[in-house]
Every structure is written in structure tokens, then in C-alpha cells.
Amino acid sequence: MHDAETTAAALVDLGRMSLAFGLVDRITFHQDGRTPESDTDHTVMLGLVACGVAARHFPDLDVGLVAQYALVHDLVEVYAGDTPTLRMPSADAKAAKAQREQAAYERILKEFADRLSWVPILIASYESRLTPESRFVKALDKLLPKITHLLNGAVTIRNEGVSVAELTERYELQIGEMRTYAADFPELFELREVLVGWVLAQLDDQGATTRTVEPAAEPLFITFKVTREGEQGHPMDHIVKRIEIGPDGAADEASIGRLVDSVRREIRRKGSPGEAP
């Protein structure tokens, strides 16, 4: 029998998780080159792009399923944080990412398996890559950073000190990765080739850095929660922020700035008399 209170509580928890998801920043930026692209920005972009491309060029795909996969494809990052892949991650970094994301998935499973099971079921289905729609979404996801680079003047590439030669090599490695799961979508490789060509041309035209930069240390992840005195809060109120670490072991000032901005934003929210109950 339908339990309205149980479902209502689950909806509140899912809403809370959705808002926390929007506070996860990626390494990429909006067109102003200053506002970080959030995971929800990225998810909406992927949903629109994936459905548009599928409907126009891949009539055999289930566009509804494509939309569902796009919606949940990065949802584990609400607890695991986003891991940049502009540079090829080390084996240890890949293993650490997989561990964080598995733990995040298990947490989502525990929270929603008995109440809103669609959420963990779709995440698991997407990660399995057993359906053509899941492989399509995963492959198209790799094209989106190129779009943001084009829209913001490649500010992330410049900020990270990635040379054209290094970026070209990384893009070649990415093709090999994509072929392991998306070889049945050759059209996506053609789209990717066009976007990559535009990114590299933009860097050449605008004078991209040609210096070789010492690889930075692996990023750290900080989890925090702002509460009033005596308030227990909710487990999903935790916010995860990534802190980039330079070769000298010092935290990146921009990362610290984003962390401080997030803390201030949460303090304002919690301190506001008009905060929603």
C-alpha cells in the first residue's frame, strides 16, 4: 500500500541531494571564465545535447532512456566529488576515484533502494554499459568539456598550464578509451574530431601556453556541513569540495576561494530568517 509520508520523506531527501549536487563544481567554467560549471550545469547540458543528437541522428535509440541516463550519469559525485581528467589520471588516482564513487553509490543505494529505487537502479544500469543508450551517453559525455572550452576561451586549459602538445596527446588517449565502449557510434567520433579541431585551433589562434608544467599532486576533497548549535542536521547536508594541490604541496588559491564562497553561501542560507523549514 502506498505510504504517503514515506514517499514524501523520500522526495525531500532526493530534493536535498539534488541541491547538494548543484554545489559540486567541475574544473570547467561558464562563458565568463570565472563562474565554475556545476554538476547540475553539466547534467542539463548533457541531457539536452544527448537527446537532441539521439533524436536527430540515432532513431534506433530510446531517447527517453538516453535522458534518464544523462540525468543520473554523474549523480555519485554528490558524495564523491568531481575528478578532473583534463590530464591523464595516474593508476592510483583512477583507483581512488573508483573507490570514492563505489562508496557514494552504496550510500545512494542505502538511502533510496526501498523508497525510490529508480535512482540506484538507473545508476547501476548506466555504469554497466550493457545498453546502447548507456554507452551513447557515456561517449557523448566526453564531448561536453570541448564545448565549454570553446565557449569560455579555453580558460581551464590555460589555467592548468596544459600545452597544445600535451592536450593533443591526451585527446589521442581519450579516443582509445572511447573505442572500448562506443565503437558502434562512429558518428560521435566524427563530432568529437570537429570539436577537438576547433579547440586546438582556438588555442593556436589565441596563443596557448607551450610550457611544460610539473604535474600537480592528487586533489584533496573536503566535506563540510553548516549547522546551528544543537542541530543534528541531515546526513545529506554535507557538501563536498575539491581542493587542487600544486607541485609544491600548496593548495590552489582558486580552489580555496571556491571553498570559502561555498561556506559563506551555506552560512547565509542557514542564518537567513526566511530559510525554508
C-alpha positions in Angstrom: 0.0 0.0 0.0 1.2 3.5 -0.8 2.6 5.3 2.2 2.3 9.0 1.5 4.5 10.0 4.4 7.3 7.6 3.5 7.3 8.8 -0.1 7.1 12.4 0.9 10.2 12.0 3.1 12.0 10.3 0.3 11.1 13.2 -2.0 12.6 15.7 0.5 15.8 13.6 0.7 16.0 13.4 -3.0 15.4 17.2 -3.3 18.2 17.8 -0.7 20.6 15.6 -2.7 19.7 17.4 -5.9 20.5 20.8 -4.3 23.8 19.4 -2.9 24.6 18.1 -6.4 24.4 21.6 -7.7 27.1 22.7 -5.3 29.7 20.3 -6.7 32.0 22.3 -9.0 33.8 20.9 -12.0 37.1 22.1 -13.3 35.5 23.9 -16.2 33.8 27.3 -16.3 30.9 29.3 -17.7 31.4 31.7 -20.6 32.7 34.5 -18.2 35.7 32.3 -17.4 35.1 32.8 -13.7 31.9 31.0 -12.7 32.6 27.3 -12.2 30.4 24.9 -14.1 28.5 22.8 -11.6 27.5 19.2 -11.9 23.9 20.3 -12.5 25.0 22.7 -15.2 26.9 19.8 -16.8 24.0 17.4 -16.4 21.4 19.7 -18.0 23.8 20.3 -20.9 24.4 16.6 -21.4 20.6 15.8 -21.2 19.8 18.4 -23.9 22.8 17.5 -26.2 22.3 13.7 -25.8 18.6 13.8 -26.5 19.0 16.2 -29.4 21.7 14.2 -31.1 19.9 10.9 -30.5 16.6 12.1 -31.9 18.3 13.6 -34.9 20.9 11.0 -35.8 20.1 7.8 -34.0 16.5 6.8 -34.5 17.1 3.3 -33.0 17.9 4.7 -29.6 15.3 5.2 -26.9 15.5 9.0 -26.4 13.6 8.6 -23.1 16.2 6.2 -21.8 19.0 8.5 -23.0 17.5 11.3 -21.0 17.3 9.1 -17.9 20.9 8.0 -18.2 22.1 11.6 -18.7 20.2 12.7 -15.6 22.0 10.2 -13.3 25.3 9.7 -15.0 27.3 11.8 -12.5 25.0 11.6 -9.5 27.5 9.7 -7.4 29.6 12.9 -7.4 27.2 14.4 -4.9 29.2 12.4 -2.3 32.4 11.5 -4.3 33.1 14.9 -5.8 34.2 15.5 -9.4 37.6 14.3 -10.5 39.2 16.3 -13.4 40.5 14.2 -16.3 42.0 17.0 -18.4 45.3 15.4 -17.7 45.6 11.6 -17.7 45.0 10.4 -14.1 47.5 8.1 -12.6 46.6 4.5 -11.8 46.4 5.4 -8.1 44.1 8.3 -8.9 41.8 6.1 -11.0 41.7 3.5 -8.2 40.9 6.2 -5.6 38.2 7.7 -7.9 36.6 4.3 -8.4 36.6 3.6 -4.6 35.0 7.0 -3.8 32.3 6.5 -6.4 31.6 3.0 -5.3 31.2 4.2 -1.7 28.9 7.0 -3.0 26.8 4.6 -5.0 26.4 2.3 -1.9 25.2 5.3 0.1 22.7 6.3 -2.5 21.5 2.6 -2.7 21.1 2.6 1.1 19.1 5.8 1.0 16.7 5.1 -1.8 16.6 1.4 -2.6 13.5 0.8 -0.6 11.8 4.2 -1.3 12.7 5.5 -4.8 14.5 2.5 -6.3 14.6 4.1 -9.8 17.6 6.2 -8.7 20.1 3.5 -7.8 18.8 1.1 -10.5 19.5 3.7 -13.2 22.9 4.5 -11.9 23.8 0.8 -11.9 22.4 0.3 -15.4 24.4 3.3 -16.7 27.6 2.1 -15.2 27.1 -1.5 -16.6 27.2 -0.1 -20.2 25.0 -3.0 -21.3 22.6 -0.9 -23.2 23.4 1.1 -26.3 21.8 4.2 -24.7 24.2 4.0 -21.7 27.3 3.7 -24.0 26.0 6.5 -26.2 25.6 8.8 -23.2 29.0 7.9 -21.8 30.6 8.7 -25.1 28.8 11.9 -25.7 29.7 13.0 -22.1 33.4 13.1 -23.3 32.5 15.8 -25.9 31.0 18.3 -23.5 34.2 19.7 -22.0 35.2 20.6 -25.5 32.0 22.7 -25.8 32.8 24.5 -22.6 36.4 25.1 -23.7 35.0 26.7 -26.9 32.5 28.9 -25.0 34.9 30.2 -22.4 38.1 30.7 -24.4 39.7 27.6 -23.1 40.3 29.2 -19.7 40.6 25.9 -18.0 43.3 24.7 -20.3 45.2 27.9 -19.8 44.7 27.9 -16.1 46.0 24.4 -15.8 49.1 25.2 -17.9 48.3 22.5 -20.5 50.3 22.9 -23.7 48.8 22.2 -27.1 51.1 19.2 -27.5 50.1 17.8 -24.1 46.4 18.3 -24.9 46.7 16.7 -28.3 48.3 13.6 -26.7 45.6 13.5 -24.0 42.9 13.6 -26.7 44.5 10.8 -28.6 44.5 8.6 -25.5 40.8 9.5 -24.9 39.9 8.1 -28.4 41.4 4.8 -27.3 39.3 4.8 -24.2 36.1 5.6 -26.0 36.6 2.9 -28.6 36.4 0.3 -25.8 32.7 1.1 -25.3 31.5 3.3 -28.1 32.9 1.7 -31.3 29.3 1.2 -32.5 28.8 5.0 -32.7 31.3 6.2 -35.3 29.3 9.4 -35.8 30.2 10.5 -32.3 33.9 10.2 -33.1 33.3 12.4 -36.2 31.6 15.0 -34.0 34.4 14.8 -31.5 37.0 15.3 -34.2 35.3 18.5 -35.3 35.1 19.9 -31.7 38.7 18.9 -30.9 39.9 20.6 -34.1 38.1 23.8 -33.1 39.5 23.7 -29.6 43.1 23.3 -30.8 42.6 26.0 -33.5 41.3 28.4 -30.8 44.4 27.7 -28.7 46.7 28.3 -31.6 44.9 31.5 -32.6 45.0 32.9 -29.0 48.5 31.8 -28.1 48.1 28.8 -25.8 50.9 28.1 -23.3 53.7 26.0 -24.7 55.5 25.5 -21.4 55.7 22.1 -19.7 54.2 22.2 -16.3 55.2 19.8 -13.5 52.1 17.6 -12.7 50.3 18.7 -9.6 49.6 16.4 -6.7 46.4 14.5 -6.5 43.5 16.7 -5.4 42.0 16.6 -1.9 38.3 16.5 -1.1 36.9 18.5 1.8 33.5 17.6 3.2 31.7 20.1 5.5 28.3 20.8 7.0 26.9 24.1 8.4 24.5 23.7 11.3 23.1 25.7 14.2 24.1 25.0 17.7 22.4 21.8 18.9 21.1 20.9 15.4 21.8 17.4 14.2 21.2 18.2 10.6 20.7 15.6 7.9 23.4 13.2 6.5 22.9 14.6 3.0 23.5 18.2 4.1 27.3 17.5 3.7 28.9 19.4 0.8 31.9 18.1 -1.0 34.5 20.4 -2.5 37.7 19.5 -4.4 40.9 21.3 -3.5 43.6 21.3 -6.2 47.1 20.8 -4.8 50.2 22.2 -6.6 53.5 20.5 -7.2 54.8 22.3 -4.1 52.1 20.8 -1.9 50.2 24.0 -1.5 46.5 24.3 -2.0 45.4 26.2 -5.2 44.1 29.6 -4.3 41.2 29.4 -6.7 40.1 26.1 -5.0 40.3 27.7 -1.6 38.3 30.7 -2.8 35.5 28.4 -4.1 35.5 26.6 -0.8 35.2 29.8 1.1 32.4 31.0 -1.2 30.5 27.8 -0.6 30.9 28.1 3.2 29.7 31.7 3.1 26.8 30.7 1.0 25.8 28.0 3.4 26.2 30.3 6.4 23.9 32.9 4.7 21.4 30.1 3.9 21.4 28.7 7.4 21.3 32.2 9.0 18.6 33.6 6.9 15.3 34.2 8.9 13.4 33.1 5.8 15.1 29.7 5.4 12.5 27.1 4.3 11.7 24.6 7.0 
